[in-house]
């Protein structure tokens, strides 16, 4: 008896994935819940566990193939003995067998009746799959003796429909313009280049960022913030904070809290366009951009407006760890209303972040750098950070964008405002 391996539900709005790699080969033993194959979706990479213990009997989708939710990936035989018996029995379909226990035993056809492709019944294991999936045996090309349909023929047929909808959809669309051909490269240079196919995640990042530029009326406004008050507060209480809450006190908790305060005053920055409508969110799900070895991902701190700084720090730490371990779920990535991107951890002094569509705002944090500034008529050295707010000018007016960024600045330069909800 075989157990099918199928593409699991991938999350809201995600209908297909790309096969990354198989961790097992046909014939390998597998344990229940052992990772079998890696799937790359538009947002995350997930592993499909073995639905049962046994032997990997067949692989129906190869690395690089695009598969839909529910598509057949392969099959697991109940045991190595059953897996070995199947091909042997199918290879002897014209020889009478006395062993009734063989799973692929085929009874001989009557001697007076010549065997033809149309007369040969599918192998029992193949017929079982045909019945379970409501297939028509006449539409399956058989590879056995006299055209008999074998189990692997059914598995191959089940794998084909996964690509069919995508193919039909592609035919219905107007052909996309071909990308401009790459300029010729000198032979000496070509030998020192390496061509690597973009991962599905990287392709999606590229497409979404370009779509945001093409769709939104994107504009960026800048300001700078004196980080000394936050740094002094952090240095004063970081040990007590960690002892009580079990998490380090960083800067992201302050920035997230400052952002949700500003969003309450300037709701347009927390809105999105849907056709001819504007949708204002009376909640704040803050996306936090995290760089991983596979690309940028944006897990979401949900209901950040209802959380304390300690709760925000805990959630950001948890999501950051999951991102680095490749363990983010689709639920962790969905529903963000505003995004914070911290390029300062990599040393960026200034940047113009790109919107995370369909959101209307993204805040860019940058490197804290000591600079001379004028305070009370005196030139002093202060730890300063440039802030950048990129926003969709279709929704957010310039006055609203500047006011939003000033409110963030004011909260950070007087962090007691965050505690007093001012």
LINNOR-V255344 format. One record per helix or strand of 3 or more residues. SS is the DSSP state (~ for helix, > for strand). FROM is the first residue (numbers start at 1). TO is the last residue. Records with the same first field share a line. If there is no record, write none. Layout:
# LINNOR-V255344
SS=FROM-TO + FROM-TO
This chain:
# LINNOR-V255344
>=2-6 + 16-22 + 35-40 + 45-49 + 54-59 + 66-68 + 72-77 + 218-226 + 271-274 + 277-280 + 286-292 + 295-301 + 338-342 + 361-365 + 369-375 + 378-392
~=80-91 + 124-132 + 137-139 + 145-147 + 151-172 + 187-190 + 200-215 + 228-245 + 252-265 + 267-270 + 304-306 + 309-324 + 330-333 + 343-346 + 398-413 + 416-420
